[in-house]
C-alpha cells in the first residue's frame, strides 16, 4: 500500500503560503502595495501563479500581525497609518532603540562592537545602492539590539519593525539621509566603544528622530499624491 501523501501535501501548502506571505511583505516594503490597497485573493493568486488557499492564509497572517484590516464593502486591505500613528511609532523606536544603545554600551563584547563597525563600513561602501543600504542598515540595528542582551526589548522591537513595513520604502533611498545615517552610526559606535551609556542612548535617539523627520516628509508627499488605485 503506497504511503499517504497527506503530510507532504500539507507541507507543500504551508510552504506555498509562506512564499505568498514573503512576496506580499516584499511588495509592502517596496511600496508596490500602498496603504489602503485592496488584497483580492483572486487577483493575487493569478499574479503569483498559485491557488487562492495559500493566498488566503498569507493574508490571514498579515491580518494577525496588524498589517491588514477588513474594511466594509472593500474586504482585506493594507492598513494605513495616519500622521499621529507614524509619529507615535517613531517615538517608541527612539525610546526602545535608545535603551538598546545604553544597554549595549554596558553589555556588548568587543566582537559585537567590531561587527557593528564592519556593518557600518559596508554601508559606506554601498552608497548609491538603496536596496543593499536598506538591508545593511537593518543588520546594524538588529546587531545593536542583540548586543543589548535583553530578550524583552527584542520582542518589543519586533512588533515595531513589523508595523514599519506599512510605511513603504526605506529612508535609505534618499542619498542625503543615507550619508547622514552613516555619520550618526559612527557617533553611536564611538559612545559604545567608550562604554558611555548615556551618550549612546542620546545619540541613538537623535538618530531615530532624524529618520522620523525624513519619514514624515515622505508621508506628507504620499498623502498629497492621493489614495492608491
Buried (B, 14 or more C-beta within 10 A) or exposed (E): EEEEEEEEEEEEBEEBBBBBBEBBBEBBBBBEBBBBBBBBBEEBBEEBEBEBBBBBBBBBBBBEBEBBBEEEEEBBBBBBBEEEBBBEBBBBBBBBBBBBBBBBBEEBEEEBBEBBBEBBBBBBEBEEBBEBBBBBBBBBBBBBBBBBBBEEBBEBBEEBEBBBBBBBBBBBBBEEBBEBBBEBBBBBBEBBBEEBBEBBBBBBBBBBBBBBEBBBEBBEEBEEEEEBE
